[in-house]
Amino acid sequence: MRTRTFLAAGLLFAGAFAADAQTVSVERTGCLPTEENGVVRATASPAAGQTPRLYFRWKEHEDFYWVTMEPEAGGRFWAVPPKPEQRNENVEIYGAIVDAAGKAVARSEVQIVKVTSDCRVQLNAKERGVAENLTVGETSPKQQGKKVMAFLCDGVVTRVNSEGVRRSDEVCRACVIAWWPRKALLGPIAAGFVGIVVTDEGPEPSPSRP
C-alpha cells in the first residue's frame, strides 16, 4: 500500500513538473541579409521573472552574444540581431530562456543561418525600432570594450557585460563621433552642391580690440 502511495505521489509530481517546464524553439531561419537586419522568430514559454533571448555569433568564432526576444501573442517571440559584415557568411543562433540571474533554464538546438546579399527581409515598424536601438549582451569578459565580432556597429546602442552590467557601447559610439566631423566637412563637396560646413569645433575667438 505504501509503495502504491509513493508511486502515485511521484507521478503527480512528475506531471506538475512537466506542466511547468519552460521550453523554447527557434523557427527555421532561411537566411540573414548581408549588412542589413534580419528577423528571427521563436516560440517560448517563460515563467514569471524569466526572459527569452536569442544567442548568436559568427560561426565557430569566439563566444556568443545575445539580444532579448520581443513578445507577440500566443507565446510567440522575435529578435533582431545586428547587421552581419560582408566577411560573415554564416551565423550560429539558438534560443534560451534565462532567469533573473541570467542562468539558462531552457535552450533550443543550434542553427546555422546563411548570410547572403540577396536575402530580402522587410522589417515592420516595431522591428525597425528595435533594429535602430539594439542592446547586445555579452557572455565573456573578453568581449567587453570590443565591437561585436563580424557584425556592423550600425544600430548597436547599448551593451550588457557578462556580469549583467548595462552600459553605452563605447566602441561603436566612438566610431560615430570620430566619423561625424569628416562627414560634415565632405558634405559641401559631394554632388557639386554648396552648403554649410559643420564641425564639432567651438566658434573662433573674436579678435581682441586694439
N, C-alpha and C positions, 0 to 999 in steps of 0.2 A: 504493500500500500504506500509506504513511504517512498519507494522508488518511483512509483507512478506519479506521486505528487511532485517530486523533484523534476521529473521529465516534463510534466505539464507546465511547471513554472519556467523551465528552461525554454520551452517552445514559445511561451508568451513573451519572454524577454527577447528572444531572437526576432520575433515578429515585430515588436516595438522598435528594436534597433534598426531593422530593415526599413521600417516606415519612415524613420527619422534620418536615415543615411543621406548624406549630400552627394550629388552627382553633377558632373559637368561633361558636356560633349561638344566639341567644336565641329561645325559643319565643314564639309569638304570645300576648300577654297581653291578655285581653279587657277588663279594667278594673282599677282600683285603688279601694278604698273611701275615701270622704271621712273624714278624721280617724281612720282605722284603718290597720293594717298590711296590706299585700298581699304576695304572693309572686311572684317572677319566676323562671322556670326556664330552664335552658340546657344545651347540650351543649358540651364543650370538650375539647381535647387538649393541655394544658400539658406542657412538658418539665420535667425536674428543675430546681428553683430558680425556676420561673415560677408565677404566680398569676393565676387568672381573677377579674375584677372586673366589677361592674355599675355603669355610669356613668348618672347621672340628673340631671335639672334640671326646674324649672318651664319649660314650653315657651317657647323663644325668650327666656328671661330669664337674662342673665349667663352665668356659667361652670358647667360640670358639677361635680358631686360624685361620690363613688364609695363603694361598700361591697364588701367581699370576698365572693365567692361561696363557699358551703359545698358540700363534695363529697358525692356519693352514689355508688352502684355504677354501673359501666358507662359512665364518662365523663360522667355527668350531674351538674349543679350547680344550686343555688338561692340566691337572695338576697332579703333583706327590706329594702326602702328605708324611710325614716322615713314617718310619717303625713302625708299631704298636708293642708294647710289648706283651709278652705272656698273661699277665693278661687282655689285652684289647681285648674283644671278639666282640664288636660292635662299629662302628664308625658312628657318625652322620655327614652328609655333606649337604651343599647346595651351590648353586652358586649365585653370586651377581655381579652387575655392579656398580662400585663406581666412583664418580667424583674426581677431583684433590684434594679435601679436605678429601677424604676417606668416604664421605657420600654415602650410597646406594641409587641408583635411580631405580634399578630393582632387583628382587630377585626370585629365584626358590623355589619350595617346598623342604622340608627337606626329606632326605632319610636316612634309617638305613642300613648300609652295614655290613655284617657278616665278621669277621676276622677268617680265618681258616688256618691250617698248610698245607692243601692240595690244596690251591688256587694257580694256576700256572699263572704267569704273566711274559711275556718276553719283557723286555724293549728294544727299539731300541737305537741307538747311542745318539740321541738328548735327549731322555727321561733319559737315564743313566747319561748323563752330568748334567742335572738338578738335578737328584736324589742325586748326589755326591756333589752338591753345593747349598743346599736349603737355601732360605731366608724365614723365618717363621714370619708372622706378629701376633701381639697380639691385643686383644680387651679390655683388662682390665689392669689397673696399677699393680694389684697384680700378674700378670703373669711375670713381669719383674724380672730378677735375679733368675728365676727358670727354670728348664728344661721343655720341652713340655710334659705335663702330659700324661703318659701312652704311650709315643712314644720314640723310641730309639734316642740317640744322633747322631748315625751314619748318616752322610750326612748333618746334620744341621750346617751351617757355619755362617749365619747372622740372626739377629733378627731385627724386627721393632716394637717399642713400640706403645702403644695406642695413642700416640701423633704424630706418624709418623716419629719418630727419629730412624734412622738406626744405628746399632752397631754390633760388632762381638759378637757371642754367648759366653758369659763369662762362663756359666756353663759347656757346652759341651767341650769347649776348655780347661778349667781347668782339666777336667777328662782325656783328651788325654795327657796333659802334665804330669800329675801325673802318668799315666799308662805306658808311654813310657820307663822310666828308668828300671822299673820292667821287662818289656818285653825283653829289651836288655840284662839284667843280666841273665834271664832264657833261653835265646836263645841257648847258647852252650850246655845246659843240655838236651834239647829236642832231642829225637830220637837217642841219643848216639853220636851226632856229636860234634866235637870240632871246635870252631870258635873264632872270636874276640869278646870280651866283650866290648860293647859300653855303656857309661853312659854320662850324661849331665854335669858331673863334669869337672872342668878345669884340666890341667896337674899338676902332682905333682911338687912341687918346687925342683929345683936342690939342692943337698946338698952343704952347704957352704964349701969353701976351708979352710983348716987349716991356 
